[in-house]
């Protein structure tokens, strides 16, 4: 099981809630699509027994420390990853989403920035924006849990 999260904007209460849920579900990988914002929020994101992968967002202020504290797991995007044989593109700002879907090159495309949930798929590619992990700009805080084998995605709200 994977968790896709974005735009947490230092909301420690929501981050803690999502990490607790990730631990309960046995999540193995967390993908953060940017805007963690501060290193103290990153500390909360790293409290589970899972691999964290992330990209910087436009509001991430202390990028050097975020990169160091994450042991290089938070990086400038877009970021291509291969995990368990799945080809993944991770980015903050949406770019060429329709072309990425139509190309069927990636198994998963994860992005953030808009604070709006977006879940679409083609025969090969699953595209996900998990929405607003902070709940500051949307009416509720959300993440998406993904089963990579079945490519099923579940929107989870606090």
Backbone bond lengths (Angstrom), bond angles and torsions (degrees), N, CA, C in turn:
res aa  C-N    CA-C-N  psi(-1)  N-CA   C-N-CA  omega(-1)  CA-C   N-CA-C  phi
1 X - - - 1.462 - - 1.526 108.06 -
2 X 1.322 115.98 139.99 1.466 123.05 176.85 1.527 109.09 -118.78
3 X 1.345 115.59 158.48 1.459 120.80 171.74 1.523 108.31 -125.35
4 X 1.326 115.89 132.90 1.465 122.48 176.03 1.518 106.95 -111.76
5 X 1.335 115.40 126.53 1.460 121.83 -175.34 1.523 108.34 -138.87
6 X 1.313 117.04 152.69 1.460 120.54 178.99 1.516 110.23 -155.31
7 X 1.303 115.11 160.27 1.466 122.61 169.77 1.527 112.34 51.99
8 X 1.322 115.56 52.68 1.465 120.41 179.53 1.534 112.47 -80.07
9 X 1.309 117.63 -21.52 1.473 123.08 171.01 1.535 113.92 43.00
10 X 1.322 115.83 48.26 1.474 122.16 174.95 1.523 114.79 63.96
11 X 1.315 119.94 15.13 1.458 120.60 179.06 1.531 108.46 -79.52
12 X 1.323 116.09 90.05 1.457 121.84 -174.28 1.525 112.75 -62.75
13 X 1.323 117.86 -36.31 1.467 120.56 179.09 1.524 111.14 -60.03
14 X 1.335 116.30 -48.34 1.467 120.08 -179.79 1.526 111.18 -68.39
15 X 1.331 116.91 -41.10 1.472 119.88 178.74 1.527 109.40 -58.37
16 X 1.333 116.76 -48.30 1.474 120.14 -179.98 1.521 111.42 -59.80
17 X 1.320 116.30 -41.73 1.470 120.07 179.42 1.533 110.55 -61.60
18 X 1.327 117.05 -47.02 1.467 120.44 -178.46 1.524 111.82 -66.25
19 X 1.325 117.58 -38.75 1.471 120.45 179.22 1.526 109.89 -66.77
20 X 1.313 117.89 -41.01 1.473 120.72 175.83 1.525 110.72 -58.68
21 X 1.325 117.01 -44.03 1.464 120.93 178.93 1.529 110.78 -65.73
22 X 1.324 117.14 -39.32 1.464 121.11 178.06 1.525 110.79 -61.93
23 X 1.323 116.41 -42.28 1.466 120.77 178.56 1.529 109.94 -63.52
24 X 1.330 117.62 -44.72 1.473 121.73 178.81 1.526 111.45 -58.42
25 X 1.329 116.32 -37.66 1.468 120.85 -176.53 1.529 113.16 -86.09
26 X 1.310 117.75 -2.50 1.459 120.20 179.51 1.517 113.55 71.69
27 X 1.323 116.59 35.67 1.467 121.52 179.63 1.526 109.86 -61.71
28 X 1.333 116.34 135.88 1.467 121.59 179.18 1.526 112.86 -102.63
29 X 1.345 116.33 -25.09 1.458 121.14 -178.72 1.527 109.47 -139.41
30 X 1.323 115.79 134.12 1.463 122.00 172.93 1.516 107.49 -115.19
31 X 1.329 115.76 130.05 1.458 122.52 178.57 1.522 107.71 -112.53
32 X 1.334 116.91 116.14 1.468 120.79 179.63 1.531 107.55 -105.10
33 X 1.332 115.46 122.28 1.463 121.96 -174.36 1.523 113.28 -92.21
34 X 1.312 118.21 26.84 1.462 121.38 171.58 1.511 115.50 102.64
35 X 1.322 113.38 161.07 1.464 124.48 -177.03 1.526 112.69 67.71
36 X 1.329 114.43 49.60 1.466 120.52 166.08 1.522 106.60 -67.71
37 X 1.309 116.56 -46.99 1.457 131.54 175.57 1.518 112.62 93.83
38 X 1.330 120.72 -65.45 1.469 121.45 -173.23 1.523 111.87 -121.36
39 X 1.346 116.18 151.01 1.464 120.05 178.92 1.534 114.02 -57.95
40 X 1.343 118.58 -31.78 1.467 118.55 -180.00 1.525 111.54 -65.58
41 X 1.327 117.84 -29.05 1.468 121.04 175.98 1.524 110.57 -73.35
42 X 1.322 116.32 -34.34 1.464 120.86 177.26 1.528 110.45 -61.71
43 X 1.325 117.30 -38.94 1.463 121.48 178.48 1.529 109.93 -55.66
44 X 1.326 117.61 -42.79 1.470 121.58 178.21 1.521 111.56 -65.97
45 X 1.335 116.56 -38.69 1.465 120.82 -179.64 1.520 112.47 -66.18
46 X 1.320 117.06 -22.64 1.460 121.13 -175.64 1.526 112.90 -96.65
47 X 1.326 118.20 13.98 1.458 121.22 -175.12 1.527 115.05 -85.38
48 X 1.290 118.58 -0.32 1.461 120.55 178.51 1.513 111.15 -100.59
49 X 1.316 115.76 169.91 1.460 121.54 178.32 1.532 108.92 -94.05
50 X 1.334 115.31 68.30 1.460 121.25 -178.39 1.525 108.58 -147.58
51 X 1.315 115.40 165.41 1.463 120.95 175.18 1.519 108.19 -86.27
52 X 1.325 116.24 131.45 1.465 122.26 178.27 1.522 108.81 -103.78
53 X 1.333 115.94 131.88 1.456 123.10 176.15 1.522 106.05 -129.45
54 X 1.330 117.57 136.80 1.450 118.01 -179.08 1.511 113.41 -158.32
55 X 1.316 113.35 164.72 1.465 121.89 175.19 1.522 108.38 -124.95
56 X 1.320 114.53 155.95 1.459 120.17 176.38 1.520 109.85 -74.52
57 X 1.324 115.45 145.30 1.450 122.15 173.15 1.515 109.90 -108.47
58 X 1.317 116.46 177.37 1.461 121.00 -176.86 1.528 113.22 -70.30
59 X 1.330 119.21 -13.77 1.464 121.88 178.60 1.518 113.84 -104.78
60 X 1.316 117.66 1.96 1.465 119.96 178.53 1.522 108.89 -75.39
61 X 1.339 115.86 110.41 1.458 121.05 -172.45 1.510 114.60 -85.36
62 X 1.291 118.40 -42.81 1.459 122.08 -174.25 1.524 109.92 -104.44
63 X 1.329 116.11 70.00 1.462 120.78 -172.38 1.522 112.57 -66.07
64 X 1.316 118.11 -35.43 1.464 120.40 -179.21 1.526 109.88 -63.76
65 X 1.321 116.56 -48.31 1.461 120.34 -179.56 1.536 111.55 -69.29
66 X 1.327 117.89 -37.85 1.466 120.05 176.02 1.530 110.44 -60.52
67 X 1.310 116.94 -41.98 1.456 121.54 178.68 1.524 110.48 -65.50
68 X 1.332 116.96 -45.18 1.467 120.89 -179.41 1.527 111.56 -65.20
69 X 1.334 116.77 -49.18 1.472 121.31 -177.58 1.529 112.02 -63.10
70 X 1.330 116.31 -26.44 1.467 120.22 179.79 1.524 111.91 -92.65
71 X 1.333 116.88 5.97 1.474 121.83 -176.31 1.526 111.18 55.64
72 X 1.333 115.77 38.88 1.459 121.69 176.96 1.515 114.79 80.68
73 X 1.333 117.61 9.25 1.466 120.32 -178.57 1.520 112.89 -84.28
74 X 1.328 117.79 -13.91 1.466 121.64 171.96 1.521 105.63 -105.67
75 X 1.328 116.48 119.55 1.465 121.01 -172.61 1.517 111.16 -137.96
76 X 1.312 113.68 171.35 1.466 120.47 175.33 1.528 108.25 -69.38
77 X 1.304 115.86 134.82 1.461 120.72 -179.62 1.514 111.10 -104.52
78 X 1.293 117.58 176.35 1.456 126.63 -0.86 1.525 111.33 -67.63
79 X 1.318 114.77 149.27 1.452 122.46 -174.79 1.521 109.25 -123.17
80 X 1.330 115.73 124.19 1.462 120.92 175.85 1.521 108.75 -95.82
81 X 1.315 115.53 132.63 1.461 121.86 179.40 1.522 109.31 -131.68
82 X 1.315 116.06 151.35 1.456 121.56 167.92 1.524 105.78 -123.78
83 X 1.334 115.51 116.12 1.464 121.74 -178.03 1.515 108.06 -128.77
84 X 1.331 115.30 124.08 1.465 121.40 -179.08 1.526 111.69 52.75
85 X 1.335 116.29 33.50 1.461 121.38 178.72 1.512 114.99 84.62
86 X 1.330 117.81 -2.81 1.466 121.90 179.32 1.526 109.67 -93.99
87 X 1.321 115.40 132.75 1.467 121.91 178.14 1.532 108.12 -89.43
88 X 1.345 115.74 122.69 1.467 122.41 -172.71 1.520 109.71 -126.10
89 X 1.332 116.00 137.81 1.462 122.19 170.42 1.519 107.17 -115.02
90 X 1.327 115.32 126.58 1.462 122.32 -177.94 1.520 107.78 -120.80
91 X 1.346 116.75 126.69 1.462 120.60 -179.18 1.526 109.92 -149.93
92 X 1.328 115.68 163.81 1.460 119.63 177.10 1.528 109.17 -92.86
93 X 1.324 116.79 -72.13 1.464 120.56 -178.87 1.522 110.01 -72.35
94 X 1.329 116.61 136.61 1.467 118.94 179.41 1.526 110.36 -69.22
95 X 1.314 114.36 135.78 1.457 119.47 179.29 1.523 108.94 -147.13
96 X 1.321 116.16 126.37 1.472 123.46 174.46 1.530 112.48 53.66
97 X 1.325 116.86 41.22 1.466 120.72 -175.02 1.523 112.65 -61.14
98 X 1.320 117.49 -45.34 1.464 120.04 -179.97 1.525 111.26 -62.55
99 X 1.313 116.89 -41.82 1.466 120.71 178.92 1.526 110.90 -65.46
100 X 1.335 116.74 -39.46 1.465 120.02 177.96 1.525 111.02 -63.66
101 X 1.316 116.91 -40.82 1.467 120.65 177.87 1.526 111.07 -65.50
102 X 1.316 116.08 -47.21 1.464 120.87 -176.65 1.525 112.88 -66.78
103 X 1.331 116.95 -29.32 1.464 120.21 -177.42 1.525 112.22 -69.89
104 X 1.333 117.24 -26.80 1.460 121.72 -175.77 1.525 112.48 54.05
105 X 1.318 116.69 28.67 1.462 121.73 179.09 1.525 111.25 -78.69
106 X 1.323 116.38 -41.11 1.469 121.66 -178.20 1.524 110.39 -98.15
107 X 1.319 114.77 151.26 1.456 119.54 171.12 1.526 109.96 -78.63
108 X 1.351 115.66 -38.08 1.461 121.41 -178.60 1.524 110.27 -138.01
109 X 1.332 116.11 138.54 1.464 123.14 172.28 1.527 105.93 -124.93
110 X 1.337 116.21 119.58 1.456 122.13 -179.77 1.525 108.78 -116.63
111 X 1.341 116.98 132.46 1.459 120.36 177.71 1.520 110.02 -146.31
112 X 1.334 116.42 170.82 1.464 121.89 -178.56 1.509 111.43 -136.83
113 X 1.331 116.37 -134.39 1.453 127.13 172.44 1.526 115.97 76.30
114 X 1.313 118.84 -41.07 1.464 120.96 -171.97 1.528 113.19 -83.50
115 X 1.326 117.22 -15.68 1.470 122.96 -176.23 1.530 111.79 63.29
116 X 1.333 116.57 19.54 1.467 121.87 178.87 1.525 110.07 -122.87
117 X 1.307 116.15 133.00 1.457 121.30 178.59 1.524 109.34 -65.34
118 X 1.332 115.27 136.39 1.462 122.62 176.40 1.519 106.12 -144.21
119 X 1.322 117.14 115.13 1.461 121.28 178.39 1.523 107.65 -132.32
120 X 1.353 114.85 113.15 1.461 121.45 -179.03 1.523 108.84 -137.91
121 X 1.328 115.65 162.01 1.459 118.25 176.75 1.518 111.74 -153.21
122 X 1.312 114.28 155.06 1.464 122.18 170.56 1.523 106.26 -116.09
123 X 1.325 116.62 -166.16 1.467 117.99 -179.87 1.528 112.64 -62.91
124 X 1.344 118.54 -26.61 1.462 120.31 179.43 1.526 113.17 -118.01
125 X 1.310 118.41 -39.06 1.466 122.62 -168.15 1.522 112.68 -97.54
126 X 1.332 114.79 133.27 1.462 121.92 171.96 1.528 106.51 -109.16
127 X 1.321 116.38 123.81 1.467 122.83 179.90 1.531 108.00 -109.60
128 X 1.348 116.04 130.27 1.461 119.78 -177.19 1.516 111.11 -138.90
129 X 1.328 115.02 128.74 1.457 122.93 160.60 1.523 104.29 -113.38
130 X 1.354 117.70 116.45 1.464 119.62 -174.88 1.519 114.29 -75.91
131 X 1.320 116.93 -1.01 1.460 120.13 178.97 1.514 112.42 89.44
132 X 1.305 115.90 -142.30 1.462 123.69 -170.98 1.526 110.05 -104.73
133 X 1.335 116.63 101.78 1.456 120.82 179.67 1.519 113.70 -69.73
134 X 1.309 117.03 -16.87 1.471 120.85 -179.84 1.518 112.25 -92.74
135 X 1.314 116.74 -29.54 1.458 120.66 -173.49 1.518 112.73 77.92
136 X 1.316 118.12 4.79 1.465 121.27 -177.12 1.528 112.82 -72.21
137 X 1.334 117.54 -40.66 1.458 120.38 -176.14 1.523 113.07 -103.22
138 X 1.313 116.58 -20.76 1.469 120.45 175.87 1.527 107.76 -102.52
139 X 1.298 116.21 172.22 1.475 119.43 -178.63 1.519 112.33 -75.73
140 X 1.334 116.39 -17.11 1.455 120.53 -179.39 1.518 109.85 -149.20
141 X 1.324 114.89 155.65 1.461 120.65 176.61 1.528 108.10 -87.31
142 X 1.342 116.01 137.10 1.464 120.73 -175.78 1.519 111.76 -138.94
143 X 1.321 114.62 153.22 1.458 124.32 168.27 1.525 106.47 -139.71
144 X 1.324 116.22 172.13 1.459 120.39 176.30 1.529 108.33 -126.75
145 X 1.322 115.76 130.67 1.459 122.34 173.35 1.524 107.57 -98.45
146 X 1.329 115.33 134.32 1.463 121.41 -174.31 1.522 109.95 -125.41
147 X 1.310 115.61 132.40 1.456 121.09 168.54 1.526 105.74 -94.85
148 X 1.333 118.05 107.35 1.471 118.88 -174.19 1.534 113.44 -64.80
149 X 1.339 117.67 -30.43 1.471 119.36 -178.41 1.518 112.21 -69.21
150 X 1.326 117.00 -42.60 1.468 119.95 -178.49 1.527 112.02 -94.56
151 X 1.329 115.81 -12.21 1.464 123.69 -175.99 1.531 112.36 62.20
152 X 1.322 116.59 23.55 1.455 120.85 174.63 1.524 109.13 -81.42
153 X 1.321 115.72 138.24 1.466 121.95 -178.33 1.522 108.96 -124.97
154 X 1.328 115.69 133.00 1.468 121.84 -179.17 1.526 109.79 -120.20
155 X 1.317 116.64 121.73 1.450 121.54 174.41 1.519 108.17 -76.21
156 X 1.332 115.65 129.04 1.471 121.23 -179.12 1.517 108.22 -119.89
157 X 1.341 116.43 128.94 1.464 123.04 -177.93 1.520 109.84 -114.16
158 X 1.333 115.81 149.20 1.474 117.91 173.66 1.514 109.62 -91.38
